[in-house]
Amino acid sequence: MDVPPGEITRLLTQLKAGDRAAEVELAPLVYDEIKRIAAAYMRNEREGHTLQATALAHEAYMRLLGAANVDWQSRAHFYAVTAQMMRRILVDYARARQALKRPDRRGKVSLESALVYAEEQSAELLALDEALTRLSVWDGRLCRVVELRFFAGMSLEETAEVVGVSTRTVKRDWNIARAWLYRQLTGIHDDGRAVGST
């Protein structure tokens, strides 16, 4: 569907102002993209997973509509917040699943496994979430780049637009963030030393 430039931003602004009719107009313009983002999160899941991409998309959309304190700046900003919302939903889901199973017995986690959500990998998702939280303290922009590139499936160009930097900077940030997360999740430096060793 071709959406006129600025239309999504206009509708989001109207929705924030309390215009409920804007919600009716907004849904068909954004829901397919929200489902695509949800599918990106769930793309490597086994069949029969109890949390489906459609349910994730629906939950995120409902929470976004209730986010009255967000100052929507653009279509890209909306999808960036969507990705953050989905991350929170999946982390909450993983925490609930983990609490039902057993006490935390996390060890070293590979970056690849942490970036693929599966119920049996809820500990890995929680480890990734903790690492992303630490990354956001160290460098908030790097954390946003990971959320947009990995979780929202945005291109380098789209990520650059949302973050407000050049595509080249996003590419560098993406490489730095992945290397940092790898060290955090595996406990190993690139040269084979354990994290924290001298």
N, C-alpha and C positions, 0 to 999 in steps of 0.2 A: 504494500500500500504506500503510495507516494503521499508524504505528509508535508504540507507547506512549511518552509523554514519558520521557526519560532512558534508554531502552532501548539506543540506540546508544552513549551514554556508558558505560553499564554494561558492554557487550560490549567496548568499547575498553579499559576498565580491566582486565577479565579477560584480554584478549589480551596486554596489557602484562605482566601477572603470569605469563604463560606458558601460559595455558589455550588450547590449540590448538582445542578444540571451539568456542570463542567465534568463531573465524574462520569456521567453517561457518555459524553463525547470523548473523554480521555481513554476509557477502557479499550475500545477497539484499536486505538492508535499505538498503545504501548504493550498490550498483553502478549502479542506474539514474540516481541523482543524479550519480555520478562520470562516467557517459557523457554526461549532459546538460552538465556543465561542459566536458568534452572537446569536445563538439559546438559549444559556444559559442566555444571557441578556434578551431575549424576551420570555423566557419559560412560564411565567405566564400571558401572554397577552391574551386579548379577541380576538376572531376571527374578521377579518375585520379591524384590526389596520392599520392605514395608513403607518406606518413605519414597514416594514417586515424584518425578520432576513436576508434574501438574500440581500436586499438593504443595510442593515447595513454592512454585510460582504463585499459587493462589494465596498461601499464607503471607508471602512477602508482599504481594499487592495489597492485601487487606491491611497489613501493618503500615505500608507506605501511605495509604489513604488516611490513616489515623495519625500520621506524623505532622501535627499542626505546627511544630516549631521549626520546621525546615524551610529555609529561604531558598526556594528553587531558583537556580541561576540559568539552567539550560537543560536541554534534552540529555546531553551527556552527563550532567550532574545528577539527573534523575536516575539514570542507569547505574552510575557509580554508587549512589545510595542504595539502590536495589541490590547490588552485589554485596555491600556491607551487611544489609539486612539478611540476605540469604546465609552469609557466613554465621551470623548470630543464631539464626534458626537451626542450622546444622550443628553448631556447637552445643546449643541447648539440648537438642535431640541426642547428641552423643553423650552429654553429661547424664541425661536421664537413663540412657541405655547402660552406661557404665555403672551407675549407682545400683541398678537392678542386678547386675551380673556379679561383681566382686569388688573388693578393694583395689585401688590403683596399683598395678604391677608393671608400670612402664619402664622400658629400658631404652636402649638406643633405637632410633627410628630413622628409616631412610626417607629422604626428601620425596622421592617418587611415591612411596606408599602413603605418606602423609597427605600428598596432594590428590589422592583418589579416595573419595569417601565411601566406606562400606560399613555396615553395622558392626561387623567383627573387627573393624579398625577404628572404633570410636576412640581408643586411647591415643592412636596416632593423630587423629584430628584434634584432640584436646592438646596434644604436644605441639602441633602446628599452631593452634590458636595462641598458646602461651608464648611460643617463639615470635609470632606476629605482634603480640602485645609488647614484648621486649623490643622488637624492631621498631615499633611505633614510638617508643620512648627514646631510642637511640637516634632514629631518623624517621619522622612521620611520613615524609614524602616517599621513602622507599617502601614503607608499608602500604601506602595507597597504590603505588605502582603494582605491587603484588596482587592486591585485591582486584584492581582493574584488569590487569593482564591475565591472571590465572582464573580468578573467580568469576569475573564478568565476561571474560573472553574477548576483551577489547584489543584492537590492533594497537601498534605503537603510536600511530597517528591519533587515534581516538583517545588513548591514554594521555598523550601530550596535550590535547585540547582540554581535557578535564583538569589535569594537574596544573596547566598553565606554563609549561616549559617546552623546549624543543624536542622533536622526535629523537634526536641524537642523545639528549640528556636522559630521556626515558629508556633508551636502549642501554645506556651505561648503568642507570639505576637498577634496571631489571637484572643485569648481570651481577651487580654488587649484591643485590637483595637475595638472589638465588644462592650465591656463594655463602653469604652470611647465614641464611637459613640452613643450608647443608651442614655447616659447621655446628650450628645450634642443635640440629636434630640428630646428627650422627655422633657428635662429641669428638669429631676428628678434624684437624686442620688439613689443608690441601697437601701439606708435606708429610702427612701420616702421623703427626704428633697428636696426642689427646688434647682437647680443649682444656685450657687451664695449666698445661705443662709449660715449662720454660725451655 
